[in-house]
């Protein structure tokens, strides 16, 4: 198949580097790396799911939400300011 392909500068530079390194033509190099990328995508497996185990949250023992000042003092210490 014949088509026009517009490449970003960094991709073009990498392809040219590979062409010099391997001695392959532009067409062969592009086809090789497209195959690699397309096959790698097929081989990707979805990540296993995970479960979030929620824990009850609340104020630290001995404190309440009634006094914000007391709660901040307990959490941050006396030098919090």
Secondary structure as UniProt FT lines:
FT   HELIX           9..22
FT   HELIX           26..43
FT   TURN            61..62
FT   HELIX           68..76
FT   TURN            78..79
//
